[in-house]
Amino acid sequence: MQLRAVPPIIILFFMSFSLLHADYTLKPSKRKPSRIDHMPKGVVADMKNIPQDPAFYARQIKPWSKAAQKKADAAFNRKYFKPWRLKKLDIPAKDFGWEVRFVTKNRIYTANGKKIPPSTYKRWIENANYGQKDSKRYHAITTERVNVRALPTLSAFYLDPKRVGEGFPFNYNQNSALHMNVPLYVSHFSKDGKWAFVRASYAFGWVRVSDIAFVDEKFIHRFMNGNYAITVRDNLRLFNERGREVSFVKLGTLFPVAKDGVRYLAAGRTANGQVRLKKVRVTTPGLIAKKPLPFNAENVARVAREFYGEPYGWGGGYGCRDCSATTRDFLGVFGIFLRRNSSKQAKDGTSVYIKGISKKAKKKKIIREAEPFRSLLYVPGHIVLYLGQYRGEPVIMHTYWGIRRKDGSKLITGRTIITTTEPGKERKDIREESKLINTFKTIVKF
């Protein structure tokens, strides 16, 4: 029997189908409105009087060699995948168990101000099963964006909501948030079996077992292919073939590039908790880019705009960010790895000490020493991205809860804003010694 040739148009159809077919699709979306959107949003003069478009400051960036960026990105990858190389838990003794000390040494409350009794938090601690610490030593991966809890419970706990700077949204059980596709080292499980104590590259704590999948060496080899992309748009969503949502996806989420160079890879979870490698397609341009994204004026401005105006989300709660999550996700796109909190991030780069000098001298030193869009300014408890200068004033982008008043209260800004280093300087009720310019301790350079 003579075989008929397949028409070229059909061959092209099948080639096109094979390239586009995928298990998941990444699409533009929005963050779901929540209680966080109803928090106060104070405005200061800086937010009206200085340029609010990051593109204005992006023209001031200084060259960063491709070799230096490539070196930084290689270090990022090593740190990101480190949990899969661990043979035992490596959390320092001084950091481990902070949550137990916190709830036992402080009076803790519900969001509505009701005191949480010892009998309740003792159950949480009992469920944490710390006697089994490091007994499992499994490797896993997040299969969706997950909240990392201080203790294995969904319950929130606060310090006294009547105190300034406490209460909602400062839920101390919200330790952090992890993107999907984050490698994990699993120490052990809670007594009820619903939670896993994990160590990720930049945070540790409790995640729900249903939000992770356990990996083997074969999967690790396929996933760590050395060719990675990262999301450069915020508030995306990943859907499966049936159109059901798989995960909320924030800017800064890493995806390995598939062999075809068109699709991406993601970790999926089977019913019994094992991992499955999923193919992801992106039909809308501009959502994801090869990592690291080139450090140039166009890119830094475009990425910075994605953060502007986002509500303040303590520990990554409510699908938002706090100050250190903003700096981590922004710099991560360009291949710079940062850890979870501001004090750790202050040690992740090269520090230039600026504490103890006059306000005028400090501003001059920041403008002279700091690299626009590639340096941070740090004060214990807060960290900001340096953008450049405007009319001789250093300008910063930061996710800022609020500005201290003379009476001890705060003018709540509650979102990611662009200001000088003296936000609220036009107001007579702002405490001079608490202004950022007077409290900044170091410039952190990369």
N, C-alpha and C positions, 0 to 999 in steps of 0.2 A: 504494500500500500504506500502510495506516495504521500508524504506529509506536506501540508500546505504551509507556506510561510505566514508568520503572524504579522499583520499589518503594522508598520512603524507607529501609527497613532495609538494602537492598543498597547504596544511595548512602553510607550511614553506614559500612558495612563497608569499602568501597573507600577512603573518606576516612581511616578508622582505619588501614588497611593502609599507605597512603602515608605517614602520619605515623610509623609504627613501623618501616617497612622501612629497613634501613641496611646498609652494608658491614661495619661493625665494631660490637661490643658491649663496653661497659666494665662489668666486674664486680668485686665484692669478691674478694679473694684473700689469699694469705700469701706472705711471702718464703720462698724455698726454703732449708732449713737448709744450713749450710756450715761450713767450718773456723772461721769467725769466731765461731760460737756456742759454741765450746769454749775460748775465751780466759778467763783469770781475771776474776772479777767481785768485786773487793773491796768491802766494805761499811764505811761510816763512820757515826758516831752520827747525823749530820744526816739520813741516809736513813731513820732510824727516829723521830727526835725532833721533826722539824718537819713540817708538813703536806705531803704528797706529791701532793695533788690540785691542779692549776693553778687550779681554780675558787675555791679559798680566796683566792688572790692576785688573781684577776681582778676582785674587788670593789673593788680599789684603783686600777683604771685611771682615767686622767684623760681628760676629753673631748677628742676630736680632731674638728675641724670637718669636715663633708662637703666643703667647698670645699678644705681643705688635703689631705684624703685623695685627692680627685679630681685635684688638681695633682700629687701624688706618683705616682699611678697613670699619669697621662699621661707623666710622665718615665720611669716603668718601661717603658712601651710603646715610647717612642723608643729607649731603650737596648737593649731586647730585639730589636728589628727592625733595629738599626743595621747589622749585617753585610750586609744586603741593599742598603744605601745606599753601601757602600764601593766605590770604584773602584780602590783599591790597598791593599796590606797596611799596617796602621797599628800594628804591634807595636813598642814602643820598642826601640832597639838594646840597651839594658841588659838587657832581658828575653829577647830573642831568642837562642836558642842556649845557654840555661842548661844544657840536658840534655847537650850535648856537653862543656861545661866540667865538669859533674858527673862523668861517667863517666871522663873522662881525668885528672882531678885527684884522684880518690878510688879506693881499692880497693873494688871492688864484688863482691857475693857472691850466690849462689843462696840460697833459703830454708833449705837444710840446711847452710849455712856454707861451701860450696865456692867458692873464688875464681874469678871470671869472668875469663878471659884477655883481653888486649888484642885478640887476633885476632877474638874474638867481638864485642866492642862496636865494633870498627872496621867490621865487616860491617854492623852496625846503622846506623852513621853513614853509611857508603857508600850504603846503601839509602835513607837520608833524602833524598838527591838535592838537597841544599841549593843546589847551583849553579843549579837551576831555580826557586829561590824567586820567588814572585809572577809566574810565567810564564803561569798559566792564568786567574786572576781570574774564576772561576765563582761562581755563587750556588747554594746547595743548602739542604737541610733534613734533620734527623734523622728517620728513619722508625720508630725504636724507641729505647729508652733505650740509650745507648752509653757505653762507657768511652773516655776520652781518654788516649792514651799519650804519654809524653815522647818516645819513639823508636818507629819503625814496626816493632814486634815484639810478640808476645804474651808474650815472656819477661819474667819479673819480675827486678828487681835490687835489692839491699839493701846498706846499709852493714853493717859487721861485726855479725852477729847476737849475738856475745858481749858487745857493748857495751850498756849500759843504754839503753833507749828505741830500740833498733834491731832489725832482724830483722822477722819477721812481726808485725803486718800492714803494716809501713811499706815497701811496695813503691814505690820511687821512679819506676818506670815508670808507675804509676797516677797520672796528673796530675790527673784530674778525672773527672766523669761528667756527661753531658748528658741531660736529659729528651728524650722524643720531641717533635716539632714545634718544634725549636729552629732558627732561621735561621742559616745558615753562609756565610762567605766562604771559598772554596777557593783557596789559594795555588798549590799544585802537588801532584804525586803522587810516591810512592816509586818507585824504579827497578823494582821488581817489579810495580807497578801495583795493588797490593792495598790501599794506604793513601793517604789524602788528608790534607794538612796544612791544618787549618781554623782559622778565627778565629770563635768564637761570641761572644755578648754578654758572658759572664763568664769565659771560659776559652779557651785555644788549645792545639793539639797535634795528634796523629795519631789519626784514626778510620778504621775499615775502610770502604772504598768500598761494600761490600755493605750497610752500615747507613745510607746516606744516599741522597737522590735529588736530581737537578739540576732547578732551577726556572727558569721564564721569567717575563717581566713579567706575562703573563696570570694565571699561578698566584699570583704575589705580590699582584696586585690583588684576587683573590678571597679569598686567605687573610687579608690585612690589611684586614678589614672593619670594624674599630673596635669590634666587639662581642665581648668575650672572656669565657671562663669559665676556672676553674682548679680542679684537683682538691684537695679538702679532706679526703680520707681517704688513708691511706698504703697501700702494697703492694697496688695494684689490678692487674688484667690486662685487656688488650685482646685480643679474639678476633675472627676473621673469620667469614664466614657458614658456613663448614664446621666451625667450632668449633676451629680451630687457633689457637694463641697467636701474636699479632702482636708484643706488647711487654709487658714489666713496666712498670708505671706508678706512679711515686712521687707523693706529695703535692707540689703546687707545679707540676704540669704544665699548660701553657696549651693550651686548645682554643678556636678561634673558634666562636661560636654560629652555627648555620645560619640561613638566612632564615626557616624555619618557626618558629624560636624554641624548638623542641623537641629537635632533634638538634644535634650538634656536628660540627666538621670536623677531619680529621686528614690528614696526609701519608702516602700510600702509595707504594710503589716498584714500577716495572715491571721485567721481566727485564733490560732494557738500561739501567737506572739512571735512567729518567725518572720524574717525579713524577706521581701521580694523586691527585686530591682525593677523600677517602673520607668518607662520612657515618657518624656514630657515634651509637648510641642508648645510653641509660642507663636500665635498668629498675629499679635499686635506688635509692631516694631517699637524698640526703645524701652522694653520692660527689663531686659537683662543684657549684660555685656560680658565679654571675656575679662577675666580677672588677671592682673589688676587693670582697672580703667586708667588710661593715660592721664597723668596729672597736668592738665592744661586749663586755661581760663574758662573755656566753654564747659568742660566737664565738671569742674568744681562748682561753678555757678548753678548748673542744671541739677546736680545732686543736692546741693545745699537748699535749694528751693523746696525740695520734697519734705524737709523737716520743719520749715517755717510755719508757725502758727499751731503746731500740734499741741494738744493739751498735755499738761504735766502728768505722767503716769508713773508713780513710785514703783520701782522694781519691775517696770515693764507692764504694769497692770492695766487692764481695760484696753489692751491693744495699743498702748501709747508708750512713751519713753520718759525716763528721768534724765538728769544731766549727763551721766556717764554712758547711758545707752545711746544717746544722741552722738556723742563724740566717738564711741566705739563703732557704731554703724556707719557714720560718715567716713572715718578714716579707713575702715575695713575695705571699702570699695576700692581704695587706692593701694591696698596691699599692706596697710599698717595694722598690726594686731594690738588690741587693748584688752585689758582684763575688766572685771565686773564693776568695781567701784572706783570713785575718784582717787582715793589714797593709793590704790594699786596702779592706776593709770599714771599717776604722777611719777611713778618709778619705771614706767615702761619706755620712756624716752630719755634724752639727755637733759638734765635739769640745770637751769640758770637761776641762781638764788637772787630774789629781789625783795625779800623781807627787810624792813627796817630802814628803807631809804625814803626820802620825801616823795610826796605825791607827784610833783613835777618831774623829778629824776626818774621815778619809776615808769611814768608814761614814756619818757624819752627812751629808756632802756628797752621797754617792750617793743616800741616801734623799730628800734635799731636791731634788736636781737631776734625777735619772734618772726617766724616764717608764715606769711599769710596762708590760711587754710591748711597749714601743716604743723602748727604749734598750738599747744594748749596753755591756758593760764589756770593755776591751781591755788585754791584756798581750802583748808580742811573742810570737807562737807560739800564742796561745789567745784565743778570743773567746766571750762568754757573753751570754745574754738575761737582762736584769733583770726579775724578776717582781713585786717589791714587798718589803715588810718583814714580819718576824714577831718580835714582842717586841723591837723596836729593832734587829734584825739584818737587813741586806740579804739577800735571797734570790734565787738565780739558777738557771736551767736551762741546762745545758751538756752537750755531748758530750765527755766528759773521759777522757783515756787513763789518767792516774794522778797520784798525789800524791808529791812528792819526799820521801824519807826522809833522815835525817842521814847515812847511809852512802853516799848517792848513788843508791841503788836507788829504785824506785817501788812504791808500793802501787797496783796496777792496778785501777781502777774499770771502765774499758773499755766504757762505755755512756752513754746520755743520762740524767742524774740531776738531782735538785733538791736543792740544798744551800745553806748560808750561804756567805759569801765566805771561810770558814776551814774547808773540809772536812778532817776528821781532826784537828781541834784538841784532841780528847780523848786523842789518842795521844802518848806521850812520844817516839816515834821519828820524828816529822814535823819537817822542817827549818823553823824559824820564818821565816827570811828568804825561803823559797820559797813560803810561803802566798800564795794569790791576792790577799788583801787587801793584802799588802805589795808586790806586784808590779804590780797594776793601774796602768796609765798614764793612760788616758782613759775618760771616759764619752762614748759616741757617741749623739747624740740625733737623732730624726726627728720 
